[in-house]
Amino acid sequence: MISKLDELNKDQLKQIIVWTLNDLHNAASSSNYQKLDDKVKGWCAMVYEAVLYQIDKALRQTVNEEK
């Protein structure tokens, strides 16, 4: 998997992250995903929040390294 990611450029990687976050958010909160039960929706919401947390954590680390 890492070797595949290494072949993508920065913009492609960012787009994949945006698509993934959008899919997770939609699955967690949209009525268009009526076939998903609450357990799956909750899991999608948890993964969405976890990815956002990791992005924020990386940003904080970058800011601290620049100081």
Secondary structure, DSSP 8 states (H G I E B T S, - for coil): -HHHHHTS-HHHHHHHHHHHHHHHHHHHH-GGGTTS-HHHHHHHHHHHHHHHHHHHHHHHHHHHHH-
